[in-house]
Amino acid sequence: MNIWFTCKIKYQKIDEKGKAKNVSEMYLVDAVSFTEAERRIYEKIETMIQGEFYVTGIAKARISDVFYYEDSDIWHRCKMVYVLEEEGKGKEKKITNYVLLTAPNLKEAYDRMYQSLNNMLVEFRVTEIVESPILEVFPYDSIEEDKFQEAPDNYRPLSEVDANQQV
């Protein structure tokens, strides 16, 4: 299960006229904690922005799925609602989820929402679609993150350590 965090970045950007302008941007990061989200956003943004920038906010995002389509870089947040019957109680429970996806316009976002979730076993309704302020999404990439999984040089595999030897 992915945990998504919105990260707000503030920095100075030079506009077309050569004037410095303060800019605030929002990104979405897949991470297991606030600390990891902060680390990952700093790593990603430092390769994209020259000069100083600040992370001004990190918050958990209520996003259940993210779908990227290559023909657009406009992110839309879609609200979907479905009903489940609670076992043993005979009551219905209304579930609300949010999905983020790229689409060139709202109509296409609506169509892609149904296309992306056509394998759901329950019937759902899309009740809201809004263009999101999120500029880019950084999902977890195991190949990229493997560099953090390397053991330090002074560590040895357990198979090389004698059981009677103190480490």
MDAnalysis code that builds the backbone (N, CA, C; Angstrom):
import MDAnalysis as mda
import numpy as np

u = mda.Universe.empty(501, n_residues=167, atom_resindex=np.repeat(np.arange(167), 3), trajectory=True)
u.add_TopologyAttr("name", ["N", "CA", "C"] * 167)
u.add_TopologyAttr("resid", np.arange(1, 168))
u.add_TopologyAttr("resname", ["MET", "ASN", "ILE", "TRP", "PHE", "THR", "CYS", "LYS", "ILE", "LYS", "TYR", "GLN", "LYS", "ILE", "ASP", "GLU", "LYS", "GLY", "LYS", "ALA", "LYS", "ASN", "VAL", "SER", "GLU", "MET", "TYR", "LEU", "VAL", "ASP", "ALA", "VAL", "SER", "PHE", "THR", "GLU", "ALA", "GLU", "ARG", "ARG", "ILE", "TYR", "GLU", "LYS", "ILE", "GLU", "THR", "MET", "ILE", "GLN", "GLY", "GLU", "PHE", "TYR", "VAL", "THR", "GLY", "ILE", "ALA", "LYS", "ALA", "ARG", "ILE", "SER", "ASP", "VAL", "PHE", "TYR", "TYR", "GLU", "ASP", "SER", "ASP", "ILE", "TRP", "HIS", "ARG", "CYS", "LYS", "MET", "VAL", "TYR", "VAL", "LEU", "GLU", "GLU", "GLU", "GLY", "LYS", "GLY", "LYS", "GLU", "LYS", "LYS", "ILE", "THR", "ASN", "TYR", "VAL", "LEU", "LEU", "THR", "ALA", "PRO", "ASN", "LEU", "LYS", "GLU", "ALA", "TYR", "ASP", "ARG", "MET", "TYR", "GLN", "SER", "LEU", "ASN", "ASN", "MET", "LEU", "VAL", "GLU", "PHE", "ARG", "VAL", "THR", "GLU", "ILE", "VAL", "GLU", "SER", "PRO", "ILE", "LEU", "GLU", "VAL", "PHE", "PRO", "TYR", "ASP", "SER", "ILE", "GLU", "GLU", "ASP", "LYS", "PHE", "GLN", "GLU", "ALA", "PRO", "ASP", "ASN", "TYR", "ARG", "PRO", "LEU", "SER", "GLU", "VAL", "ASP", "ALA", "ASN", "GLN", "GLN", "VAL"])
u.atoms.positions = np.array([
    [0.830, -1.178, 0.000],
    [0.000, 0.000, 0.000],
    [0.879, 1.248, 0.000],
    [0.608, 2.130, -0.914],
    [1.378, 3.361, -1.017],
    [0.853, 4.400, -0.032],
    [1.783, 5.126, 0.561],
    [1.426, 6.294, 1.360],
    [1.955, 7.495, 0.584],
    [1.061, 8.366, 0.235],
    [1.426, 9.533, -0.561],
    [1.496, 10.767, 0.322],
    [2.478, 11.612, 0.047],
    [2.655, 12.860, 0.774],
    [2.710, 14.015, -0.223],
    [1.998, 15.096, 0.083],
    [2.145, 16.310, -0.710],
    [3.281, 17.112, -0.095],
    [4.137, 17.638, -0.946],
    [5.283, 18.429, -0.499],
    [5.234, 19.782, -1.202],
    [5.233, 20.846, -0.405],
    [5.221, 22.204, -0.958],
    [6.643, 22.750, -0.946],
    [7.025, 23.312, -2.093],
    [8.369, 23.835, -2.302],
    [8.261, 25.329, -2.596],
    [9.174, 26.107, -2.039],
    [9.205, 27.538, -2.324],
    [10.622, 27.899, -2.784],
    [10.708, 28.684, -3.861],
    [12.008, 29.120, -4.369],
    [11.808, 30.349, -5.252],
    [12.931, 30.955, -5.668],
    [12.862, 32.095, -6.577],
    [13.111, 31.610, -7.993],
    [12.219, 32.049, -8.882],
    [12.289, 31.650, -10.285],
    [12.452, 32.920, -11.116],
    [13.266, 32.841, -12.136],
    [13.466, 33.974, -13.033],
    [12.431, 33.876, -14.146],
    [11.607, 34.930, -14.300],
    [10.573, 34.906, -15.332],
    [11.145, 35.322, -16.691],
    [10.265, 35.405, -17.692],
    [10.693, 35.716, -19.064],
    [11.356, 37.087, -19.175],
    [10.994, 38.009, -18.288],
    [11.543, 39.370, -18.317],
    [12.828, 39.497, -17.513],
    [13.270, 38.397, -16.909],
    [14.502, 38.409, -16.146],
    [14.340, 38.823, -14.697],
    [13.111, 38.931, -14.229],
    [12.859, 39.317, -12.843],
    [12.712, 38.073, -11.971],
    [13.242, 38.186, -10.747],
    [13.107, 37.094, -9.785],
    [11.718, 37.154, -9.171],
    [11.084, 35.997, -9.112],
    [9.722, 35.906, -8.599],
    [9.651, 34.729, -7.631],
    [9.036, 34.936, -6.455],
    [8.858, 33.837, -5.504],
    [7.778, 32.907, -6.015],
    [8.086, 31.612, -6.042],
    [7.174, 30.596, -6.571],
    [6.968, 29.527, -5.512],
    [5.735, 29.058, -5.416],
    [5.407, 27.945, -4.534],
    [4.814, 26.832, -5.397],
    [5.358, 25.627, -5.288],
    [4.901, 24.501, -6.106],
    [4.606, 23.301, -5.216],
    [3.731, 22.421, -5.716],
    [3.360, 21.232, -4.954],
    [3.704, 19.971, -5.756],
    [4.239, 18.988, -5.040],
    [4.606, 17.703, -5.617],
    [4.018, 16.594, -4.762],
    [3.903, 15.403, -5.334],
    [3.410, 14.240, -4.612],
    [4.531, 13.206, -4.559],
    [4.793, 12.684, -3.353],
    [5.893, 11.744, -3.141],
    [5.355, 10.493, -2.464],
    [5.795, 9.345, -2.937],
    [5.482, 8.057, -2.313],
    [6.583, 7.768, -1.296],
    [6.214, 7.624, -0.018],
    [7.190, 7.384, 1.038],
    [6.511, 6.653, 2.190],
    [7.323, 6.134, 3.120],
    [6.758, 5.426, 4.271],
    [6.627, 6.314, 5.497],
    [7.252, 7.501, 5.469],
    [7.187, 8.400, 6.620],
    [7.398, 9.841, 6.152],
    [7.121, 10.774, 7.038],
    [7.363, 12.184, 6.732],
    [8.856, 12.418, 6.477],
    [9.695, 11.757, 7.260],
    [11.144, 11.917, 7.122],
    [11.617, 11.453, 5.753],
    [11.141, 10.290, 5.324],
    [11.530, 9.798, 4.006],
    [10.973, 10.691, 2.908],
    [9.766, 11.189, 3.077],
    [9.180, 12.092, 2.086],
    [10.041, 13.346, 1.942],
    [10.499, 13.868, 3.065],
    [11.354, 15.065, 3.016],
    [12.678, 14.761, 2.318],
    [13.292, 13.630, 2.658],
    [14.549, 13.237, 2.013],
    [14.372, 13.086, 0.512],
    [13.298, 12.403, 0.119],
    [13.075, 12.139, -1.305],
    [12.777, 13.425, -2.074],
    [11.996, 14.343, -1.490],
    [11.670, 15.563, -2.221],
    [12.914, 16.435, -2.377],
    [13.768, 16.481, -1.349],
    [15.010, 17.234, -1.489],
    [15.878, 16.656, -2.604],
    [16.001, 15.327, -2.671],
    [16.808, 14.685, -3.715],
    [16.248, 14.974, -5.104],
    [14.938, 14.903, -5.251],
    [14.319, 15.120, -6.561],
    [14.418, 16.575, -6.996],
    [14.104, 17.486, -6.101],
    [14.038, 18.899, -6.464],
    [15.420, 19.482, -6.714],
    [16.448, 19.028, -5.979],
    [17.777, 19.599, -6.187],
    [18.312, 19.302, -7.590],
    [17.792, 18.291, -8.265],
    [18.208, 18.017, -9.640],
    [17.392, 18.833, -10.651],
    [16.282, 19.417, -10.202],
    [15.390, 20.139, -11.106],
    [15.525, 21.662, -10.997],
    [15.914, 22.150, -9.831],
    [15.939, 23.584, -9.570],
    [17.359, 24.011, -9.248],
    [17.789, 25.084, -9.894],
    [19.100, 25.645, -9.563],
    [18.907, 26.703, -8.494],
    [19.774, 26.701, -7.519],
    [19.672, 27.683, -6.445],
    [18.973, 27.104, -5.236],
    [18.692, 27.999, -4.288],
    [18.088, 27.575, -3.036],
    [16.590, 27.347, -3.175],
    [16.105, 26.371, -2.435],
    [14.665, 26.127, -2.338],
    [14.385, 25.641, -0.924],
    [13.132, 25.745, -0.527],
    [12.736, 25.353, 0.816],
    [11.504, 24.460, 0.741],
    [11.498, 23.447, 1.571],
    [10.296, 22.633, 1.733],
    [9.481, 23.337, 2.811],
    [8.322, 23.859, 2.432],
    [7.518, 24.630, 3.384],
    [6.391, 23.824, 4.000],
    [6.137, 22.629, 3.483],
    [5.086, 21.811, 4.069],
    [5.076, 20.402, 3.519],
    [4.805, 19.458, 4.399],
    [4.632, 18.054, 4.010],
    [3.382, 17.555, 4.729],
    [2.480, 16.943, 3.978],
    [1.244, 16.426, 4.575],
    [0.868, 15.110, 3.897],
    [0.224, 14.238, 4.668],
    [-0.290, 13.004, 4.065],
    [-1.401, 13.370, 3.096],
    [-1.394, 12.713, 1.967],
    [-2.422, 12.950, 0.957],
    [-3.408, 11.796, 0.974],
    [-4.661, 12.108, 0.843],
    [-5.691, 11.055, 0.794],
    [-5.838, 10.589, -0.656],
    [-4.823, 9.917, -1.148],
    [-4.819, 9.408, -2.522],
    [-4.708, 7.891, -2.437],
    [-5.645, 7.183, -3.066],
    [-5.591, 5.723, -3.024],
    [-4.868, 5.143, -4.239],
    [-4.943, 5.816, -5.386],
    [-4.281, 5.344, -6.604],
    [-3.808, 6.524, -7.431],
    [-2.749, 6.275, -8.217],
    [-2.224, 7.279, -9.141],
    [-2.078, 6.606, -10.499],
    [-2.625, 7.253, -11.531],
    [-2.537, 6.724, -12.896],
    [-1.925, 7.791, -13.797],
    [-0.814, 7.435, -14.429],
    [-0.113, 8.375, -15.310],
    [-0.327, 7.974, -16.767],
    [-0.768, 8.940, -17.572],
    [-0.912, 8.758, -19.013],
    [0.064, 9.729, -19.680],
    [0.836, 9.229, -20.628],
    [1.935, 10.003, -21.206],
    [1.502, 11.189, -22.059],
    [0.247, 11.251, -22.474],
    [-0.163, 12.322, -23.372],
    [-0.489, 13.629, -22.662],
    [-0.380, 13.663, -21.342],
    [-0.711, 14.879, -20.608],
    [0.108, 14.969, -19.332],
    [0.395, 16.195, -18.914],
    [1.071, 16.393, -17.630],
    [0.202, 17.199, -16.669],
    [-1.097, 17.264, -16.946],
    [-2.041, 17.947, -16.064],
    [-2.662, 16.897, -15.145],
    [-2.464, 17.085, -13.843],
    [-2.974, 16.128, -12.860],
    [-4.374, 16.529, -12.411],
    [-5.258, 15.543, -12.299],
    [-6.626, 15.752, -11.833],
    [-6.867, 14.863, -10.613],
    [-7.516, 15.444, -9.615],
    [-7.906, 14.670, -8.437],
    [-9.371, 14.293, -8.606],
    [-9.634, 12.994, -8.593],
    [-10.981, 12.473, -8.819],
    [-11.496, 11.829, -7.527],
    [-12.698, 12.212, -7.171],
    [-13.340, 11.648, -5.977],
    [-14.312, 10.572, -6.429],
    [-14.156, 9.390, -5.857],
    [-15.056, 8.293, -6.196],
    [-15.734, 7.786, -4.932],
    [-16.976, 7.342, -5.075],
    [-17.753, 6.852, -3.956],
    [-18.322, 5.488, -4.326],
    [-18.248, 4.551, -3.378],
    [-18.893, 3.256, -3.564],
    [-19.449, 2.790, -2.225],
    [-20.331, 1.814, -2.296],
    [-21.026, 1.334, -1.101],
    [-20.660, -0.127, -0.861],
    [-20.317, -0.438, 0.395],
    [-20.046, -1.812, 0.813],
    [-21.011, -2.189, 1.922],
    [-21.399, -3.443, 1.928],
    [-22.265, -3.926, 2.998],
    [-21.389, -4.439, 4.127],
    [-21.633, -3.959, 5.350],
    [-20.864, -4.402, 6.508],
    [-21.295, -5.805, 6.885],
    [-20.319, -6.705, 7.000],
    [-20.619, -8.092, 7.330],
    [-21.232, -8.200, 8.716],
    [-22.289, -8.992, 8.816],
    [-22.925, -9.258, 10.088],
    [-23.872, -8.174, 10.580],
    [-23.749, -6.986, 10.052],
    [-24.587, -5.889, 10.518],
    [-25.741, -5.599, 9.562],
    [-25.573, -5.991, 8.323],
    [-26.612, -5.742, 7.333],
    [-26.729, -4.275, 6.945],
    [-25.771, -3.456, 7.364],
    [-25.787, -2.031, 7.022],
    [-24.857, -1.773, 5.847],
    [-25.158, -0.716, 5.132],
    [-24.298, -0.305, 4.037],
    [-23.359, 0.797, 4.516],
    [-22.122, 0.727, 4.063],
    [-21.120, 1.715, 4.433],
    [-20.635, 2.418, 3.164],
    [-20.691, 3.727, 3.186],
    [-20.279, 4.536, 2.042],
    [-18.771, 4.811, 2.154],
    [-18.025, 4.443, 1.125],
    [-16.573, 4.608, 1.093],
    [-16.230, 5.684, 0.067],
    [-15.342, 6.608, 0.454],
    [-14.876, 7.655, -0.452],
    [-13.379, 7.499, -0.646],
    [-12.935, 7.472, -1.888],
    [-11.516, 7.403, -2.235],
    [-11.190, 8.508, -3.225],
    [-9.924, 8.896, -3.230],
    [-9.438, 9.894, -4.181],
    [-8.379, 9.257, -5.059],
    [-8.453, 9.552, -6.345],
    [-7.514, 9.040, -7.331],
    [-6.910, 10.232, -8.050],
    [-5.622, 10.144, -8.337],
    [-4.944, 11.190, -9.084],
    [-4.564, 10.617, -10.438],
    [-4.884, 11.341, -11.503],
    [-4.516, 10.873, -12.840],
    [-4.261, 12.048, -13.769],
    [-3.529, 11.769, -14.836],
    [-3.247, 12.814, -15.820],
    [-4.246, 12.722, -16.961],
    [-4.639, 13.903, -17.431],
    [-5.556, 14.001, -18.565],
    [-5.505, 15.439, -19.079],
    [-5.740, 15.616, -20.385],
    [-5.691, 16.973, -20.937],
    [-6.874, 17.854, -20.525],
    [-7.995, 17.238, -20.122],
    [-9.174, 18.019, -19.723],
    [-10.042, 17.188, -18.778],
    [-11.102, 17.826, -18.252],
    [-11.956, 17.148, -17.273],
    [-12.717, 15.962, -17.854],
    [-13.190, 16.096, -19.072],
    [-13.939, 14.993, -19.697],
    [-13.052, 13.766, -19.858],
    [-11.843, 13.999, -20.332],
    [-10.901, 12.891, -20.506],
    [-10.538, 12.280, -19.144],
    [-10.425, 13.106, -18.117],
    [-10.146, 12.603, -16.768],
    [-11.281, 11.695, -16.299],
    [-12.517, 12.103, -16.565],
    [-13.692, 11.303, -16.206],
    [-13.643, 9.941, -16.918],
    [-13.383, 9.959, -18.222],
    [-13.309, 8.716, -18.997],
    [-12.171, 7.821, -18.508],
    [-11.026, 8.427, -18.223],
    [-9.872, 7.647, -17.768],
    [-10.088, 7.067, -16.380],
    [-10.861, 7.747, -15.594],
    [-11.172, 7.235, -14.251],
    [-11.886, 5.890, -14.371],
    [-12.902, 5.831, -15.219],
    [-13.626, 4.576, -15.411],
    [-12.763, 3.535, -16.114],
    [-11.945, 3.974, -17.065],
    [-11.059, 3.054, -17.774],
    [-10.033, 2.450, -16.809],
    [-9.472, 3.248, -15.928],
    [-8.435, 2.780, -14.998],
    [-8.977, 1.845, -13.932],
    [-10.240, 2.030, -13.561],
    [-10.814, 1.244, -12.471],
    [-11.879, 0.262, -12.949],
    [-11.824, -0.127, -14.211],
    [-12.848, -1.022, -14.754],
    [-12.811, -2.427, -14.157],
    [-11.744, -2.763, -13.434],
    [-11.648, -4.100, -12.833],
    [-12.155, -4.145, -11.393],
    [-12.706, -3.051, -10.884],
    [-13.254, -3.055, -9.524],
    [-14.479, -3.962, -9.468],
    [-14.621, -4.663, -8.372],
    [-15.730, -5.596, -8.225],
    [-17.008, -4.916, -7.756],
    [-16.895, -3.706, -7.240],
    [-18.077, -2.971, -6.800],
    [-18.323, -1.809, -7.762],
    [-19.575, -1.421, -7.825],
    [-19.949, -0.296, -8.670],
    [-19.593, 1.000, -7.947],
    [-19.025, 1.952, -8.671],
    [-18.652, 3.226, -8.063],
    [-19.154, 4.379, -8.924],
    [-19.174, 5.543, -8.288],
    [-19.547, 6.768, -8.998],
    [-18.429, 7.777, -8.831],
    [-18.168, 8.532, -9.876],
    [-17.224, 9.637, -9.798],
    [-18.045, 10.866, -9.454],
    [-17.786, 11.444, -8.283],
    [-18.621, 12.552, -7.826],
    [-17.948, 13.916, -7.956],
    [-16.641, 13.923, -8.203],
    [-15.942, 15.203, -8.317],
    [-14.626, 15.018, -9.052],
    [-14.313, 15.956, -9.932],
    [-13.016, 15.988, -10.602],
    [-12.543, 17.434, -10.599],
    [-11.339, 17.648, -10.082],
    [-10.756, 18.988, -10.074],
    [-9.314, 18.911, -10.565],
    [-8.887, 19.976, -11.226],
    [-7.499, 20.041, -11.643],
    [-6.654, 20.257, -10.394],
    [-5.628, 19.465, -10.249],
    [-4.802, 19.476, -9.049],
    [-3.636, 20.460, -9.205],
    [-3.204, 21.081, -8.105],
    [-2.029, 21.955, -8.166],
    [-0.714, 21.167, -8.207],
    [-0.787, 19.845, -8.115],
    [0.417, 19.008, -8.123],
    [1.072, 19.074, -9.509],
    [2.362, 19.380, -9.522],
    [3.093, 19.489, -10.783],
    [3.677, 18.167, -11.245],
    [4.142, 17.364, -10.281],
    [4.762, 16.096, -10.640],
    [4.599, 15.104, -9.506],
    [4.586, 13.824, -9.866],
    [4.441, 12.738, -8.895],
    [5.716, 11.909, -8.922],
    [6.217, 11.606, -7.732],
    [7.422, 10.792, -7.606],
    [7.076, 9.489, -6.904],
    [6.728, 8.446, -7.679],
    [6.426, 7.147, -7.063],
    [7.716, 6.484, -6.569],
    [7.563, 5.493, -5.718],
    [8.714, 4.740, -5.228],
    [9.324, 3.956, -6.376],
    [10.644, 4.003, -6.490],
    [11.363, 3.285, -7.536],
    [12.427, 2.443, -6.848],
    [12.236, 1.125, -6.819],
    [13.144, 0.256, -6.067],
    [14.571, 0.302, -6.611],
    [14.759, 0.466, -7.901],
    [16.113, 0.534, -8.467],
    [16.811, 1.790, -7.977],
    [16.099, 2.901, -8.009],
    [16.656, 4.164, -7.552],
    [16.966, 4.125, -6.063],
    [16.117, 3.485, -5.287],
    [16.273, 3.452, -3.841],
    [17.284, 2.409, -3.378],
    [17.729, 1.502, -4.269],
    [18.687, 0.469, -3.879],
    [20.001, 1.049, -3.368],
    [20.352, 2.247, -3.816],
    [21.609, 2.835, -3.362],
    [21.600, 3.076, -1.853],
    [20.417, 3.162, -1.248],
    [20.324, 3.364, 0.191],
    [20.305, 2.042, 0.943],
    [20.246, 0.941, 0.237],
    [20.184, -0.366, 0.877],
    [21.562, -1.008, 1.015],
    [22.604, -0.367, 0.487],
    [23.937, -0.945, 0.552],
    [24.466, -0.895, 1.978],
    [25.100, -1.979, 2.395],
    [25.673, -2.043, 3.736],
    [27.011, -1.307, 3.753],
    [27.367, -0.710, 4.885],
    [28.678, -0.059, 5.003],
    [29.806, -1.064, 4.806],
    [31.002, -0.575, 4.474],
    [32.148, -1.439, 4.183],
    [32.565, -2.310, 5.362],
    [32.343, -1.850, 6.592],
    [32.783, -2.623, 7.749],
    [31.784, -3.700, 8.157],
    [30.670, -3.843, 7.492],
    [29.689, -4.896, 7.780],
    [30.079, -6.157, 7.008],
    [29.827, -7.329, 7.648],
    [30.087, -8.607, 6.987],
    [28.807, -9.430, 7.008],
    [28.614, -10.294, 6.007],
    [27.436, -11.171, 6.014],
    [27.511, -12.126, 7.207],
    [26.361, -12.533, 7.728],
    [26.313, -13.451, 8.864],
    [27.011, -14.768, 8.570],
    [26.976, -15.187, 7.315],
    [27.616, -16.455, 6.951],
    [29.124, -16.413, 7.162],
    [29.715, -15.234, 7.213],
    [31.153, -15.094, 7.400],
    [31.537, -14.931, 8.877],
    [30.561, -14.751, 9.731],
    [30.834, -14.516, 11.152],
    [30.701, -15.831, 11.900],
    [31.734, -16.210, 12.657],
    [31.705, -17.420, 13.466],
    [30.744, -17.218, 14.636],
    [29.925, -18.205, 14.917],
    [28.914, -18.096, 15.975],
    [29.548, -17.849, 17.335],
    [30.735, -18.355, 17.590],
    [31.389, -18.167, 18.877],
    [32.185, -16.861, 18.962],
    [32.434, -16.277, 17.825],
    [33.232, -15.052, 17.768],
    [32.364, -13.851, 18.163],
    [32.921, -12.994, 18.993],
    [32.186, -11.779, 19.342],
    [32.449, -10.724, 18.297],
    [31.424, -10.032, 17.925],
    [31.542, -9.019, 16.887],
    [31.695, -7.666, 17.505],
])
